[in-house]
Each structure stands twice: as structure tokens, then as C-alpha cells.
Amino acid sequence: MGGVNGNVWVDDWQMQCCGEPFQIGSTVSWTLHPADRDWLTRVLGEETAATIDWSEEHHSDESPDALRVEARVIGISAVHARVELLPGENIHHPVGGVLTPTTSADGWDPDRGDLKFTGYVVTLTTDQ
């Protein structure tokens, strides 16, 4: 088990598929992969994306970059974003995300008008 202190991206679909609900104070055992900063920058903006080093992952094959952690959740923000068709692409992407602090996560946060629920930014600590 490795250690991590900081922000982790958790996709809505990962939680909905096979994630376990958690709350502030929960201890989680997750497999983390390096975050996709380009994607996170589109969703959250450069400043917020720069604070996220890892993404929680259930479905990727193990890789040398993967980190298995057991950590305590000390912060959760739900992310809601507009969904737009980006130039030159034929799939929609979330953009312009808004973070809303929350105390728990189950993967099913409701949309907020034209802002679609996209995932969570979760702050973890391995400090006791």
C-alpha cells in the first residue's frame, strides 16, 4: 500500500458501476492511476486540475504507474459541468465544471439544471 495526501478524481460512472459509497471520515482502499490533466483542465480549469494528481480506477489493467492506497477521506466536492461537443470531435465532453462541497458520495448526485453530474474531487490523507 502506498501513501497519498491530496486530491483524487473519481468518475461518476466508476462509482455508479462498482464504487462503494463513502463519506468524510471514511477509510477507502483504492487503486489510483495518474490523473489525465488535459481532460481535467477542460472540466475544471487549469488551477483546480493542477491540484489533482490521481484518478481512482476500477477498470484499467494494473500498470507500473498504479498506486494502491488506503487513506482517510477528509474532503469531497461534487462536480457538475456543461456537456458540449468539442470542435473536431464527435462525442460530448464535460466543460466548465463547478465544485460543490458535500459530506458523502454515492455516484448518483442529481444534475443541476443544464449542469450534469460528472464526478467527485476527493481529498485523501494517509496521516493519522
Residue frames as a rotation matrix with the C-alpha (Angstrom) as fourth column:
MET 1
0.576 0.817 0.000 0.00
0.817 -0.576 0.000 0.00
0.000 0.000 -1.000 0.00
GLY 2
-0.468 -0.716 0.519 1.31
0.706 -0.656 -0.267 3.39
0.531 0.242 0.812 -0.96
GLY 3
-0.210 0.357 -0.910 0.59
0.745 -0.544 -0.386 6.75
-0.633 -0.759 -0.152 0.58
VAL 4
-0.443 0.123 0.888 -1.12
0.664 -0.621 0.417 9.77
0.603 0.774 0.194 -0.87
ASN 5
-0.219 0.413 -0.884 -2.13
0.672 -0.593 -0.444 13.12
-0.708 -0.691 -0.147 0.55
GLY 6
-0.851 -0.057 -0.523 -4.13
-0.261 -0.817 0.514 15.30
-0.457 0.574 0.680 -1.78
ASN 7
0.030 0.947 -0.320 -6.89
-0.741 -0.194 -0.643 15.38
-0.671 0.257 0.696 -4.35
VAL 8
-0.848 -0.149 0.508 -8.13
0.146 0.857 0.495 12.41
-0.509 0.494 -0.705 -6.36
TRP 9
-0.462 0.715 -0.525 -10.60
-0.886 -0.345 0.310 12.44
0.041 0.608 0.793 -9.27
VAL 10
-0.740 0.353 0.573 -13.46
0.147 0.916 -0.374 9.91
-0.657 -0.193 -0.729 -9.06
ASP 11
-0.894 0.409 -0.182 -15.63
-0.285 -0.205 0.936 9.48
0.346 0.889 0.300 -12.19
ASP 12
-0.182 0.927 0.328 -19.39
-0.947 -0.075 -0.314 9.34
-0.266 -0.368 0.891 -11.78
TRP 13
0.504 0.438 -0.744 -19.62
-0.711 0.700 -0.070 6.18
0.490 0.565 0.664 -13.92
GLN 14
-0.492 -0.718 -0.493 -16.89
-0.200 0.644 -0.738 4.42
0.848 -0.264 -0.460 -11.91
MET 15
-0.856 0.227 0.464 -18.89
-0.486 -0.050 -0.872 4.98
-0.175 -0.973 0.153 -8.71
GLN 16
0.096 0.988 -0.117 -22.18
-0.971 0.067 -0.230 4.00
-0.220 0.136 0.966 -10.35
CYS 17
0.233 -0.072 -0.970 -20.73
-0.589 0.783 -0.200 0.79
0.774 0.617 0.140 -11.77
CYS 18
0.473 -0.148 -0.869 -18.84
0.459 0.883 0.100 -0.68
0.752 -0.446 0.485 -8.87
GLY 19
-0.528 -0.644 0.553 -17.82
-0.137 -0.578 -0.804 2.00
0.838 -0.500 0.217 -6.40
GLU 20
-0.161 0.419 -0.894 -18.61
0.927 0.375 0.009 1.87
0.339 -0.827 -0.449 -2.73
PRO 21
0.641 0.423 0.641 -20.32
0.189 -0.896 0.402 4.91
0.744 -0.137 -0.654 -1.20
PHE 22
-0.269 -0.748 -0.606 -18.09
0.909 0.012 -0.417 6.89
0.319 -0.663 0.677 1.17
GLN 23
0.827 0.502 0.254 -18.22
0.367 -0.823 0.433 9.97
0.426 -0.265 -0.865 3.35
ILE 24
0.148 -0.769 0.622 -15.90
-0.541 -0.589 -0.600 12.37
0.828 -0.247 -0.503 5.09
GLY 25
0.092 -0.235 0.968 -14.05
-0.968 0.208 0.142 10.33
-0.235 -0.950 -0.208 7.71
SER 26
0.950 0.271 0.155 -14.33
-0.220 0.933 -0.284 7.05
-0.222 0.236 0.946 5.75
THR 27
-0.206 -0.970 0.127 -11.26
-0.497 0.216 0.840 4.94
-0.843 0.110 -0.527 5.10
VAL 28
0.826 0.450 -0.340 -11.07
-0.493 0.281 -0.824 3.89
-0.275 0.847 0.454 1.44
SER 29
-0.132 -0.821 0.556 -8.90
0.060 0.553 0.831 1.30
-0.989 0.143 -0.024 -0.33
TRP 30
0.829 0.461 -0.317 -8.47
-0.198 -0.290 -0.936 2.48
-0.523 0.839 -0.149 -3.90
THR 31
-0.001 -0.788 0.616 -6.32
0.867 0.306 0.393 1.84
-0.498 0.535 0.683 -6.93
LEU 32
0.607 0.138 -0.782 -5.08
-0.054 -0.975 -0.214 5.13
-0.793 0.172 -0.585 -8.31
HIS 33
0.183 -0.538 0.823 -3.66
0.976 0.201 -0.087 5.96
-0.119 0.819 0.561 -11.71
PRO 34
-0.784 -0.487 -0.384 -2.03
0.435 -0.873 0.219 9.23
-0.442 0.005 0.897 -12.78
ALA 35
0.173 0.908 -0.383 -4.72
0.312 -0.419 -0.853 11.81
-0.934 0.028 -0.355 -13.50
ASP 36
-0.117 -0.072 0.991 -5.46
0.991 -0.078 0.111 12.91
0.069 0.994 0.081 -17.07
ARG 37
-0.427 -0.146 -0.892 -4.58
0.501 -0.860 -0.099 16.58
-0.753 -0.489 0.441 -16.60
ASP 38
-0.995 0.094 0.020 -5.67
-0.031 -0.516 0.856 17.60
0.091 0.851 0.517 -20.12
TRP 39
-0.325 0.933 -0.152 -9.15
0.523 0.311 0.793 16.20
0.788 0.179 -0.589 -19.54
LEU 40
0.033 0.315 -0.948 -9.36
0.990 -0.138 -0.011 17.60
-0.134 -0.939 -0.317 -16.01
THR 41
-0.809 -0.362 -0.463 -8.28
0.307 -0.932 0.191 21.04
-0.501 0.012 0.865 -17.27
ARG 42
-0.787 0.594 0.169 -11.22
0.020 -0.250 0.968 21.06
0.617 0.765 0.185 -19.72
VAL 43
0.033 0.863 -0.504 -13.62
0.683 0.348 0.641 20.03
0.729 -0.365 -0.579 -16.97
LEU 44
0.532 0.188 -0.826 -12.30
0.845 -0.186 0.502 22.01
-0.060 -0.964 -0.258 -14.01
GLY 45
0.921 -0.303 0.245 -9.95
-0.235 -0.933 -0.271 24.66
0.311 0.193 -0.931 -15.32
GLU 46
0.241 -0.941 -0.237 -6.17
0.021 0.249 -0.968 24.75
0.970 0.228 0.080 -15.08
GLU 47
-0.294 -0.400 0.868 -5.92
-0.781 -0.424 -0.460 25.92
0.551 -0.813 -0.187 -11.47
THR 48
0.412 0.521 0.748 -8.11
-0.853 0.510 0.115 23.17
-0.321 -0.685 0.654 -9.99
ALA 49
0.931 -0.062 -0.359 -6.81
-0.143 0.844 -0.517 20.47
0.335 0.533 0.777 -12.35
ALA 50
0.068 -0.996 0.057 -3.26
-0.377 -0.079 -0.923 21.23
0.924 0.041 -0.381 -11.18
THR 51
-0.212 -0.104 0.972 -4.24
-0.977 -0.013 -0.214 20.11
0.035 -0.995 -0.099 -7.65
ILE 52
0.705 0.562 0.433 -5.29
-0.554 0.817 -0.159 16.61
-0.443 -0.128 0.887 -8.79
ASP 53
-0.314 -0.928 -0.202 -2.51
-0.913 0.236 0.333 14.05
-0.261 0.289 -0.921 -9.23
TRP 54
-0.966 -0.076 0.249 -4.52
-0.068 0.997 0.043 10.82
-0.251 0.025 -0.968 -9.24
SER 55
-0.156 0.946 -0.286 -7.73
-0.912 -0.026 0.410 9.23
0.380 0.324 0.866 -10.56
GLU 56
-0.314 0.177 0.933 -9.48
-0.556 0.762 -0.332 6.38
-0.770 -0.623 -0.141 -8.80
GLU 57
-0.242 0.088 -0.966 -9.81
-0.934 0.247 0.256 3.43
0.261 0.965 0.022 -11.18
HIS 58
0.166 0.385 0.908 -11.72
-0.580 0.783 -0.226 0.13
-0.798 -0.489 0.354 -11.11
HIS 59
0.834 0.499 0.236 -11.45
-0.092 0.547 -0.832 -0.92
-0.544 0.672 0.502 -14.73
SER 60
0.541 -0.697 -0.471 -7.91
-0.782 -0.212 -0.586 -0.44
0.309 0.686 -0.659 -16.04
ASP 61
0.682 -0.459 -0.569 -5.36
0.401 0.886 -0.234 -3.19
0.611 -0.069 0.788 -16.12
GLU 62
0.748 -0.521 -0.411 -2.69
0.340 -0.230 0.912 -2.94
-0.570 -0.822 0.005 -13.47
SER 63
0.705 -0.583 0.404 0.14
0.256 -0.322 -0.912 -0.76
0.662 0.746 -0.077 -14.65
PRO 64
-0.172 -0.860 -0.481 3.51
0.887 0.077 -0.455 0.21
0.428 -0.505 0.749 -13.20
ASP 65
-0.718 -0.070 0.693 2.06
-0.030 -0.991 -0.131 3.70
0.696 -0.115 0.709 -12.63
ALA 66
0.338 0.937 -0.091 -0.80
0.016 0.091 0.996 2.38
0.941 -0.338 0.016 -10.46
LEU 67
-0.792 -0.489 0.365 -0.78
-0.327 -0.165 -0.931 3.03
0.515 -0.856 -0.029 -6.75
ARG 68
0.072 0.790 -0.609 -2.85
0.471 0.511 0.719 1.04
0.879 -0.339 -0.335 -4.26
VAL 69
-0.746 -0.330 0.579 -3.77
-0.247 -0.670 -0.700 3.19
0.619 -0.665 0.418 -1.25
GLU 70
0.090 0.756 -0.649 -5.65
0.889 0.232 0.394 3.00
0.448 -0.612 -0.651 1.98
ALA 71
-0.882 -0.384 0.275 -6.47
0.287 -0.898 -0.335 6.53
0.375 -0.216 0.901 3.08
ARG 72
-0.313 0.770 -0.556 -8.99
0.769 -0.138 -0.624 8.59
-0.557 -0.623 -0.549 5.01
VAL 73
-0.104 0.413 0.905 -11.40
0.789 -0.519 0.328 10.92
0.605 0.748 -0.272 3.18
ILE 74
-0.476 -0.103 -0.873 -11.08
0.735 -0.592 -0.330 14.47
-0.483 -0.799 0.358 4.51
GLY 75
-0.403 0.408 -0.819 -12.94
-0.407 -0.882 -0.239 16.35
-0.820 0.237 0.521 1.77
ILE 76
-0.445 0.355 0.822 -15.43
0.786 0.595 0.169 15.73
-0.429 0.721 -0.544 -1.04
SER 77
-0.412 0.410 -0.814 -16.70
-0.465 -0.862 -0.199 18.05
-0.784 0.297 0.546 -3.77
ALA 78
0.198 0.549 0.812 -19.31
0.635 0.559 -0.533 17.01
-0.747 0.621 -0.238 -6.32
VAL 79
-0.765 -0.475 -0.435 -18.53
-0.065 -0.615 0.786 18.25
-0.641 0.629 0.439 -9.82
HIS 80
0.359 0.859 0.366 -21.25
0.575 0.105 -0.811 19.42
-0.735 0.502 -0.456 -12.21
ALA 81
-0.640 -0.668 -0.380 -20.38
0.028 -0.514 0.857 20.62
-0.767 0.538 0.348 -15.72
ARG 82
0.369 0.628 -0.685 -21.85
-0.745 -0.241 -0.622 21.67
-0.556 0.740 0.379 -19.03
VAL 83
-0.066 -0.351 0.934 -21.63
0.372 0.860 0.350 18.98
-0.926 0.370 0.074 -21.68
GLU 84
0.470 0.142 -0.871 -20.52
-0.592 -0.681 -0.431 20.20
-0.655 0.718 -0.236 -25.10
LEU 85
0.783 -0.275 0.558 -19.48
0.584 0.634 -0.507 18.83
-0.214 0.723 0.657 -28.44
LEU 86
0.213 -0.798 -0.563 -15.87
0.006 -0.575 0.818 19.97
-0.977 -0.177 -0.117 -28.80
PRO 87
0.553 -0.030 -0.832 -14.60
-0.777 -0.379 -0.503 21.17
-0.300 0.925 -0.233 -32.20
GLY 88
-0.157 -0.645 -0.748 -13.38
-0.888 0.424 -0.179 18.31
0.433 0.635 -0.639 -34.38
GLU 89
-0.969 -0.137 0.204 -14.81
-0.222 0.844 -0.488 15.61
-0.105 -0.519 -0.848 -32.11
ASN 90
-0.388 0.874 -0.293 -17.99
-0.373 0.142 0.917 13.59
0.843 0.465 0.271 -32.35
ILE 91
-0.028 0.408 -0.913 -18.51
0.809 0.546 0.219 12.92
0.588 -0.732 -0.345 -28.64
HIS 92
0.631 0.347 0.694 -19.65
-0.095 -0.853 0.513 15.27
0.770 -0.390 -0.505 -25.92
HIS 93
-0.344 -0.792 -0.505 -17.27
0.641 0.195 -0.742 16.31
0.686 -0.579 0.441 -23.13
PRO 94
0.662 0.481 -0.575 -17.90
0.749 -0.448 0.488 17.97
-0.023 -0.754 -0.657 -19.78
VAL 95
-0.372 -0.741 0.559 -16.52
0.640 -0.641 -0.424 21.54
0.672 0.200 0.713 -19.60
GLY 96
-0.407 0.162 0.899 -16.69
-0.336 -0.942 0.018 24.43
0.850 -0.295 0.437 -17.17
GLY 97
-0.031 0.399 -0.916 -17.20
0.609 0.734 0.300 22.36
0.793 -0.549 -0.266 -14.03
VAL 98
0.070 0.165 0.984 -18.40
-0.664 -0.729 0.169 23.72
0.745 -0.665 0.059 -10.72
LEU 99
-0.619 -0.343 -0.706 -17.35
0.282 0.743 -0.608 22.16
0.733 -0.575 -0.363 -7.41
THR 100
0.260 0.727 0.635 -19.85
-0.603 -0.391 0.695 21.87
0.754 -0.564 0.337 -4.58
PRO 101
-0.779 -0.569 0.264 -18.60
-0.547 0.410 -0.730 20.69
0.307 -0.713 -0.630 -1.18
THR 102
0.417 0.875 -0.246 -20.52
-0.582 0.465 0.667 17.70
0.698 -0.135 0.703 0.17
THR 103
0.017 -0.395 0.918 -20.14
-0.973 0.207 0.107 15.23
-0.232 -0.895 -0.381 3.03
SER 104
-0.062 -0.003 0.998 -20.81
-0.089 0.996 -0.002 11.96
-0.994 -0.089 -0.062 1.19
ALA 105
-0.348 -0.116 -0.930 -20.59
-0.922 -0.140 0.362 10.36
-0.172 0.983 -0.058 -2.24
ASP 106
-0.015 0.374 0.927 -22.62
-0.117 0.920 -0.373 7.54
-0.993 -0.114 0.030 -3.80
GLY 107
-0.838 -0.414 0.355 -22.17
0.300 0.194 0.934 8.31
-0.456 0.889 -0.038 -7.51
TRP 108
-0.314 0.828 0.464 -25.73
0.923 0.153 0.352 9.48
0.221 0.539 -0.813 -8.05
ASP 109
-0.574 0.103 -0.813 -25.72
0.321 -0.885 -0.338 13.22
-0.754 -0.455 0.475 -7.33
PRO 110
0.429 0.818 0.382 -28.56
0.720 -0.055 -0.692 14.88
-0.545 0.572 -0.613 -9.25
ASP 111
-0.364 -0.433 0.825 -27.89
0.852 -0.512 0.108 17.15
0.376 0.742 0.555 -12.21
ARG 112
-0.222 0.245 -0.944 -28.30
0.550 -0.768 -0.328 20.88
-0.805 -0.592 0.036 -11.60
GLY 113
0.516 0.483 -0.707 -30.28
-0.343 -0.640 -0.687 22.32
-0.785 0.597 -0.164 -14.47
ASP 114
0.914 -0.198 -0.355 -28.02
-0.320 0.187 -0.929 22.27
0.250 0.962 0.107 -17.53
LEU 115
-0.121 -0.968 0.219 -25.02
-0.959 0.057 -0.278 21.20
0.256 -0.244 -0.935 -15.40
LYS 116
0.665 0.332 -0.669 -24.59
-0.306 0.938 0.162 17.43
0.682 0.097 0.725 -15.46
PHE 117
0.702 -0.427 0.571 -23.09
-0.520 0.241 0.820 15.47
-0.488 -0.872 -0.053 -12.56
THR 118
0.580 -0.595 -0.557 -19.61
-0.575 0.185 -0.797 14.36
0.577 0.782 -0.235 -13.69
GLY 119
0.198 -0.558 -0.806 -17.77
0.507 0.762 -0.403 13.04
0.839 -0.329 0.434 -10.64
TYR 120
0.976 0.091 -0.198 -16.01
0.217 -0.369 0.904 14.00
0.009 -0.925 -0.380 -7.44
VAL 121
0.024 -0.968 0.249 -12.82
-0.238 -0.247 -0.939 15.64
0.971 -0.036 -0.237 -6.31
VAL 122
0.910 0.262 -0.322 -11.91
0.181 0.449 0.875 13.75
0.374 -0.854 0.361 -3.15
THR 123
0.170 -0.858 0.484 -9.21
-0.750 -0.432 -0.502 14.84
0.640 -0.277 -0.717 -0.71
LEU 124
0.802 0.018 -0.597 -7.39
0.229 0.914 0.336 11.94
0.552 -0.406 0.728 0.93
THR 125
0.233 -0.799 0.554 -4.83
-0.905 -0.387 -0.177 11.70
0.356 -0.460 -0.814 3.70
THR 126
0.351 -0.209 -0.913 -2.73
0.208 0.968 -0.141 8.83
0.913 -0.141 0.384 4.94
ASP 127
-0.696 -0.545 0.467 -1.85
-0.286 -0.386 -0.877 10.83
0.659 -0.744 0.113 8.06
GLN 128
-0.246 0.598 -0.762 -3.42
0.810 0.559 0.177 9.60
0.533 -0.574 -0.622 11.24
